Amino acid sequence: MNLQEQLMEDMKQAMRDKNMLKLGVIRLLRSEIKNFEIDNGPQDDAGVQKVIASQVKKMKDALVEFKNAGRDDIVADEEAKLVIMEAYLPQQLSDEELETIVTRVVAAAEDKNMGKLIGAVMKEVAGKADGNRVSALVRSKLQ
């Protein structure tokens, strides 16, 4: 079962369970995926994961703003939504695993251009690590 089929099945189950929070999150994700497909054509699981990762990043950025504004009432709800979204993403690499990959890529690279190194690491981790984590580790290895 591909990721879009899984989202559809989970949406149906959320309707049966009357889980309105999960239902709303899945509907949001399916809507964003559909909008992305309108612009870019049908997507495989990797493309769908990119769309979901983009939504997760937006939600994390919004959470920071809500916390800074002292909106604790919204923070709890948004964190619950974030947990649901992250369930559809691949398991994130641990710090040790990511550091091993970054060390190997930096050591193998002839050109120590930070942008190219980050791109090479991101290609290798394929959505299993946040770009901010990768950037910070590459920056620390180059210093």
C-alpha positions as CSV (number, residue, x, y, z in Angstrom):
1,M,0.0,0.0,0.0
2,N,1.5,3.3,-1.0
3,L,1.4,6.4,1.2
4,Q,-1.6,8.0,-0.5
5,E,-3.6,4.8,-0.1
6,Q,-2.6,4.7,3.6
7,L,-3.7,8.3,4.1
8,M,-7.1,7.4,2.5
9,E,-7.5,4.3,4.7
10,D,-6.5,6.3,7.8
11,M,-9.0,9.0,6.9
12,K,-11.8,6.5,6.6
13,Q,-10.8,5.0,10.0
14,A,-10.7,8.5,11.6
15,M,-14.2,9.1,10.3
16,R,-15.4,5.8,11.8
17,D,-13.7,6.6,15.1
18,K,-15.0,10.2,15.0
19,N,-11.4,11.3,15.6
20,M,-11.9,14.9,14.3
21,L,-8.3,16.0,15.0
22,K,-6.7,13.2,13.0
23,L,-9.4,13.5,10.3
24,G,-8.7,17.3,9.9
25,V,-4.9,16.7,9.7
26,I,-5.3,13.9,7.1
27,R,-7.6,16.1,5.0
28,L,-5.1,18.9,5.2
29,L,-2.3,16.6,4.0
30,R,-4.4,15.1,1.2
31,S,-5.4,18.6,0.1
32,E,-1.7,19.8,0.0
33,I,-0.7,16.6,-1.9
34,K,-3.5,17.2,-4.4
35,N,-2.4,20.8,-4.9
36,F,1.2,19.7,-5.4
37,E,0.1,17.1,-7.9
38,I,-1.9,19.7,-9.9
39,D,1.3,21.7,-10.4
40,N,3.8,18.8,-10.6
41,G,2.0,15.7,-11.8
42,P,1.3,12.5,-9.9
43,Q,3.7,11.7,-7.1
44,D,5.2,8.6,-5.7
45,D,5.8,8.0,-2.0
46,A,9.0,10.1,-2.0
47,G,7.1,13.1,-3.5
48,V,4.3,12.7,-1.0
49,Q,6.8,12.6,1.9
50,K,8.3,15.8,0.6
51,V,4.9,17.5,0.8
52,I,4.2,16.1,4.3
53,A,7.7,17.2,5.4
54,S,7.0,20.7,4.1
55,Q,3.8,20.8,6.2
56,V,5.7,19.6,9.2
57,K,8.3,22.3,8.8
58,K,5.6,25.0,8.5
59,M,3.9,23.7,11.6
60,K,7.1,23.6,13.6
61,D,7.8,27.2,12.6
62,A,4.3,28.2,13.6
63,L,4.7,26.4,16.9
64,V,7.8,28.6,17.7
65,E,5.7,31.7,17.0
66,F,2.8,30.5,19.1
67,K,5.1,29.7,22.0
68,N,6.8,33.1,21.7
69,A,3.4,34.8,21.7
70,G,2.3,32.8,24.9
71,R,-0.5,31.1,23.1
72,D,-0.4,27.9,25.1
73,D,-4.0,27.0,24.2
74,I,-2.9,26.7,20.5
75,V,0.5,25.1,21.2
76,A,-1.0,21.8,22.6
77,D,-3.4,21.4,19.7
78,E,-0.7,22.1,17.1
79,E,1.7,19.6,18.8
80,A,-0.9,16.9,18.6
81,K,-1.3,17.6,14.9
82,L,2.4,17.5,14.4
83,V,2.6,14.0,16.0
84,I,0.0,12.8,13.5
85,M,1.8,14.3,10.5
86,E,5.2,12.9,11.6
87,A,3.8,9.4,11.7
88,Y,3.7,9.5,7.9
89,L,7.4,10.4,7.5
90,P,10.3,8.0,7.7
91,Q,12.0,7.5,11.0
92,Q,14.5,10.3,11.6
93,L,18.2,9.4,12.0
94,S,19.7,9.6,15.4
95,D,22.4,12.3,16.0
96,E,25.1,9.6,16.0
97,E,24.0,8.2,12.6
98,L,23.7,11.6,11.1
99,E,27.1,12.6,12.4
100,T,28.7,9.5,10.8
101,I,27.2,10.3,7.4
102,V,28.2,14.0,7.6
103,T,31.8,13.0,8.7
104,R,32.1,10.5,5.8
105,V,30.7,13.0,3.2
106,V,32.9,15.9,4.4
107,A,36.0,13.6,4.4
108,A,35.3,12.3,0.9
109,A,34.6,15.8,-0.6
110,E,37.4,17.5,-2.4
111,D,35.6,20.8,-2.5
112,K,34.7,22.1,1.0
113,N,31.8,24.3,-0.3
114,M,29.2,24.2,2.5
115,G,26.2,24.3,0.1
116,K,27.5,21.4,-2.0
117,L,28.3,19.4,1.2
118,I,24.8,20.0,2.6
119,G,23.3,18.9,-0.7
120,A,25.3,15.7,-0.8
121,V,24.3,14.8,2.8
122,M,20.7,15.7,2.2
123,K,20.7,13.4,-0.9
124,E,22.1,10.6,1.1
125,V,19.8,10.9,4.1
126,A,16.8,11.2,1.8
127,G,14.3,12.9,4.1
128,K,15.4,11.1,7.3
129,A,17.0,14.2,8.8
130,D,15.9,17.8,9.0
131,G,17.9,20.3,6.9
132,N,18.7,22.5,10.0
133,R,20.3,19.5,11.7
134,V,22.3,18.7,8.6
135,S,23.4,22.3,8.2
136,A,24.5,22.7,11.8
137,L,26.6,19.5,11.6
138,V,28.2,20.4,8.3
139,R,29.0,23.8,9.7
140,S,30.6,22.3,12.8
141,K,32.7,19.9,10.7
142,L,34.1,22.7,8.5
143,Q,35.3,24.8,11.4
